[in-house]
Amino acid sequence: MAAPTGDSSGGDRYRSHLAGEGEKDTVWRHGAPPTYDAVNSLFESGRTQEWPKGSLEETVQNAIKTWEMELSHKARLADFKSVSPGKFTLSVNGGPALTGEETLAVGSYNALLASPILPATGAYDAAAETFESSHDLFRSAFPRGFAWEVVKVYSGPPVIAFKFRHWGHMEGPYKGHAPTGDKVEFNGVAVLKVDEQLRAEDVEVFYDPGELLAGLIKGAKNEDDGEAAALAGRLKEAATVSASTADPPQQACPFLGSAKQE
């Protein structure tokens, strides 16, 4: 990918800080900036909304895509442009807040799936996965990528509440479960506190991980359909318990209490 000569705002039509003079000293986890052609194609063909250029919705959507890119591909927090230095925290479903360094160490999947309930289902155990292994799992399951969009924005800066949608096609295996070819998707809500430069300071995410994982364990495992069905049942039961105990985001609109993160 040719690097533009500007600061660092070029390189991808949905993500900033991938290329340019501003990234000349960036340490990339895999040695070079990533490309997003495949997932951008999936996003454009499957999105439910196409936001006007310059709108708040487009700004929020691109900001989160940029943050996810930096978290997944930049090796040093000092190279992040999307978060406020020294102030960033991430919490999921009311759980403990992770600092920027902690989030970077475990990776986005482990941060979002660090539930005390999930290990017992057999669907995912964040404590047993590394940054690399977690990304390998989902990259294998979704070879065309895992697309993300903003569905609705409920409030503007400095506290931005929004609903999102995440989806992909399970065309690869997941933990021994055969690919189904089905679309796997889930929705959620998030509350994002930003500074004057729209850099993230605090991010709170609320969603049901069972919506994601249930779709990944539908395929037969070792030709044992009964085992897969039992695992799906345990996951559904765990998700029901989680939903009955989780608190809704306080900053969001009242009707968002039962919504789940995209």
SETIDO-409989 format. One record per residue (C-alpha): residue number from 1; residue in three letters; x, y, z. Coordinates in steps of 0.2 Angstrom, whole numbers. Example, Ala and Ser with C-alpha at 12.3 -4.5 7.8 and 13.67 -1.06 7.14 Angstrom:
2
[1 'ala' [62 -22 39]];
[2 'ser' [68 -5 36]];
end
This chain:
262
[1 'met' [0 0 0]];
[2 'ala' [8 16 -5]];
[3 'ala' [9 29 9]];
[4 'pro' [3 46 6]];
[5 'thr' [14 61 9]];
[6 'gly' [2 70 21]];
[7 'asp' [2 68 40]];
[8 'ser' [-6 51 44]];
[9 'ser' [-24 53 39]];
[10 'gly' [-23 43 23]];
[11 'gly' [-22 25 19]];
[12 'asp' [-40 19 21]];
[13 'arg' [-56 27 17]];
[14 'tyr' [-63 22 34]];
[15 'arg' [-48 22 45]];
[16 'ser' [-36 36 49]];
[17 'his' [-18 34 55]];
[18 'leu' [-13 20 44]];
[19 'ala' [0 29 33]];
[20 'gly' [9 45 30]];
[21 'glu' [22 55 39]];
[22 'gly' [13 54 55]];
[23 'glu' [16 35 56]];
[24 'lys' [34 35 50]];
[25 'asp' [40 29 68]];
[26 'thr' [25 18 72]];
[27 'val' [30 0 77]];
[28 'trp' [18 -12 68]];
[29 'arg' [14 -28 76]];
[30 'his' [16 -38 60]];
[31 'gly' [30 -27 53]];
[32 'ala' [19 -16 41]];
[33 'pro' [2 -7 41]];
[34 'pro' [-13 -19 38]];
[35 'thr' [-24 -18 23]];
[36 'tyr' [-43 -19 24]];
[37 'asp' [-49 -22 6]];
[38 'ala' [-58 -38 11]];
[39 'val' [-67 -32 26]];
[40 'asn' [-71 -15 18]];
[41 'ser' [-80 -25 4]];
[42 'leu' [-90 -35 17]];
[43 'phe' [-95 -20 26]];
[44 'glu' [-101 -11 10]];
[45 'ser' [-111 -25 4]];
[46 'gly' [-119 -29 21]];
[47 'arg' [-121 -13 30]];
[48 'thr' [-139 -7 35]];
[49 'gln' [-134 11 35]];
[50 'glu' [-124 23 24]];
[51 'trp' [-121 38 33]];
[52 'pro' [-118 55 25]];
[53 'lys' [-100 61 24]];
[54 'gly' [-96 72 38]];
[55 'ser' [-111 67 49]];
[56 'leu' [-109 63 67]];
[57 'glu' [-113 44 63]];
[58 'glu' [-100 43 50]];
[59 'thr' [-87 52 62]];
[60 'val' [-91 40 76]];
[61 'gln' [-90 24 65]];
[62 'asn' [-74 29 57]];
[63 'ala' [-66 34 74]];
[64 'ile' [-71 16 81]];
[65 'lys' [-64 8 66]];
[66 'thr' [-48 18 68]];
[67 'trp' [-47 13 86]];
[68 'glu' [-49 -6 82]];
[69 'met' [-36 -5 69]];
[70 'glu' [-23 3 81]];
[71 'leu' [-27 -9 95]];
[72 'ser' [-25 -24 83]];
[73 'his' [-10 -19 73]];
[74 'lys' [0 -6 83]];
[75 'ala' [13 -13 95]];
[76 'arg' [15 2 106]];
[77 'leu' [1 13 115]];
[78 'ala' [12 28 112]];
[79 'asp' [9 26 93]];
[80 'phe' [-10 27 96]];
[81 'lys' [-19 43 89]];
[82 'ser' [-37 38 93]];
[83 'val' [-35 38 112]];
[84 'ser' [-31 51 125]];
[85 'pro' [-14 48 132]];
[86 'gly' [-14 41 150]];
[87 'lys' [-33 42 151]];
[88 'phe' [-40 28 141]];
[89 'thr' [-50 14 150]];
[90 'leu' [-62 0 143]];
[91 'ser' [-75 -9 152]];
[92 'val' [-87 -23 146]];
[93 'asn' [-104 -27 152]];
[94 'gly' [-101 -17 169]];
[95 'gly' [-85 -27 172]];
[96 'pro' [-68 -20 178]];
[97 'ala' [-60 -6 168]];
[98 'leu' [-45 -10 158]];
[99 'thr' [-31 3 156]];
[100 'gly' [-24 6 138]];
[101 'glu' [-9 -5 142]];
[102 'glu' [-19 -19 149]];
[103 'thr' [-31 -18 134]];
[104 'leu' [-16 -18 122]];
[105 'ala' [-8 -33 131]];
[106 'val' [-24 -45 130]];
[107 'gly' [-31 -39 113]];
[108 'ser' [-49 -34 109]];
[109 'tyr' [-56 -51 108]];
[110 'asn' [-50 -56 126]];
[111 'ala' [-55 -39 132]];
[112 'leu' [-73 -41 125]];
[113 'leu' [-75 -59 130]];
[114 'ala' [-67 -59 148]];
[115 'ser' [-83 -66 156]];
[116 'pro' [-83 -77 171]];
[117 'ile' [-98 -87 163]];
[118 'leu' [-91 -91 146]];
[119 'pro' [-77 -103 151]];
[120 'ala' [-89 -116 158]];
[121 'thr' [-99 -116 142]];
[122 'gly' [-83 -122 132]];
[123 'ala' [-86 -108 119]];
[124 'tyr' [-72 -96 125]];
[125 'asp' [-60 -94 139]];
[126 'ala' [-51 -77 138]];
[127 'ala' [-38 -83 152]];
[128 'ala' [-33 -97 141]];
[129 'glu' [-30 -86 125]];
[130 'thr' [-16 -74 121]];
[131 'phe' [-18 -59 110]];
[132 'glu' [-11 -69 95]];
[133 'ser' [-22 -85 98]];
[134 'ser' [-38 -75 100]];
[135 'his' [-35 -66 84]];
[136 'asp' [-30 -82 75]];
[137 'leu' [-47 -90 81]];
[138 'phe' [-58 -77 73]];
[139 'arg' [-48 -74 58]];
[140 'ser' [-49 -92 54]];
[141 'ala' [-68 -92 57]];
[142 'phe' [-71 -76 47]];
[143 'pro' [-59 -77 32]];
[144 'arg' [-68 -62 24]];
[145 'gly' [-67 -52 40]];
[146 'phe' [-78 -46 54]];
[147 'ala' [-87 -31 48]];
[148 'trp' [-93 -17 60]];
[149 'glu' [-105 -3 58]];
[150 'val' [-114 11 68]];
[151 'val' [-133 8 68]];
[152 'lys' [-138 24 78]];
[153 'val' [-130 38 88]];
[154 'tyr' [-140 44 103]];
[155 'ser' [-129 58 109]];
[156 'gly' [-115 69 103]];
[157 'pro' [-98 73 111]];
[158 'pro' [-91 73 124]];
[159 'val' [-101 58 129]];
[160 'ile' [-107 48 114]];
[161 'ala' [-119 34 116]];
[162 'phe' [-122 23 101]];
[163 'lys' [-129 6 95]];
[164 'phe' [-118 -5 84]];
[165 'arg' [-119 -21 73]];
[166 'his' [-105 -33 71]];
[167 'trp' [-106 -47 57]];
[168 'gly' [-96 -60 47]];
[169 'his' [-98 -76 38]];
[170 'met' [-92 -92 47]];
[171 'glu' [-83 -99 32]];
[172 'gly' [-69 -107 42]];
[173 'pro' [-68 -118 58]];
[174 'tyr' [-69 -112 76]];
[175 'lys' [-61 -122 90]];
[176 'gly' [-64 -138 80]];
[177 'his' [-82 -134 75]];
[178 'ala' [-85 -135 56]];
[179 'pro' [-89 -120 46]];
[180 'thr' [-107 -117 43]];
[181 'gly' [-106 -103 30]];
[182 'asp' [-120 -94 40]];
[183 'lys' [-119 -76 44]];
[184 'val' [-115 -73 62]];
[185 'glu' [-120 -56 69]];
[186 'phe' [-124 -47 85]];
[187 'asn' [-129 -30 91]];
[188 'gly' [-124 -19 106]];
[189 'val' [-122 -2 113]];
[190 'ala' [-107 8 119]];
[191 'val' [-104 24 128]];
[192 'leu' [-89 33 123]];
[193 'lys' [-81 48 132]];
[194 'val' [-70 59 122]];
[195 'asp' [-58 74 124]];
[196 'glu' [-58 90 114]];
[197 'gln' [-49 81 100]];
[198 'leu' [-62 67 99]];
[199 'arg' [-49 55 107]];
[200 'ala' [-57 41 117]];
[201 'glu' [-55 43 136]];
[202 'asp' [-67 30 143]];
[203 'val' [-77 16 133]];
[204 'glu' [-91 6 140]];
[205 'val' [-98 -8 130]];
[206 'phe' [-113 -18 133]];
[207 'tyr' [-118 -34 123]];
[208 'asp' [-123 -52 124]];
[209 'pro' [-107 -63 119]];
[210 'gly' [-119 -78 117]];
[211 'glu' [-126 -70 101]];
[212 'leu' [-108 -71 94]];
[213 'leu' [-102 -87 101]];
[214 'ala' [-118 -97 98]];
[215 'gly' [-116 -95 80]];
[216 'leu' [-98 -101 80]];
[217 'ile' [-102 -118 88]];
[218 'lys' [-117 -123 78]];
[219 'gly' [-106 -133 66]];
[220 'ala' [-102 -151 71]];
[221 'lys' [-87 -155 81]];
[222 'asn' [-78 -171 78]];
[223 'glu' [-94 -177 69]];
[224 'asp' [-103 -176 86]];
[225 'asp' [-119 -166 83]];
[226 'gly' [-125 -170 100]];
[227 'glu' [-110 -162 109]];
[228 'ala' [-112 -146 98]];
[229 'ala' [-130 -145 103]];
[230 'ala' [-127 -148 121]];
[231 'leu' [-113 -134 121]];
[232 'ala' [-125 -122 112]];
[233 'gly' [-138 -126 126]];
[234 'arg' [-126 -122 140]];
[235 'leu' [-121 -106 131]];
[236 'lys' [-139 -100 129]];
[237 'glu' [-142 -104 148]];
[238 'ala' [-126 -94 153]];
[239 'ala' [-132 -79 142]];
[240 'thr' [-149 -79 150]];
[241 'val' [-141 -78 168]];
[242 'ser' [-129 -64 162]];
[243 'ala' [-143 -54 154]];
[244 'ser' [-153 -56 170]];
[245 'thr' [-139 -48 181]];
[246 'ala' [-132 -35 170]];
[247 'asp' [-135 -17 173]];
[248 'pro' [-139 -6 158]];
[249 'pro' [-127 9 153]];
[250 'gln' [-132 24 164]];
[251 'gln' [-127 37 151]];
[252 'ala' [-138 29 137]];
[253 'cys' [-156 32 133]];
[254 'pro' [-168 22 145]];
[255 'phe' [-174 11 131]];
[256 'leu' [-156 5 128]];
[257 'gly' [-156 -6 143]];
[258 'ser' [-160 -22 135]];
[259 'ala' [-150 -19 119]];
[260 'lys' [-133 -28 115]];
[261 'gln' [-117 -22 108]];
[262 'glu' [-114 -24 89]];
end
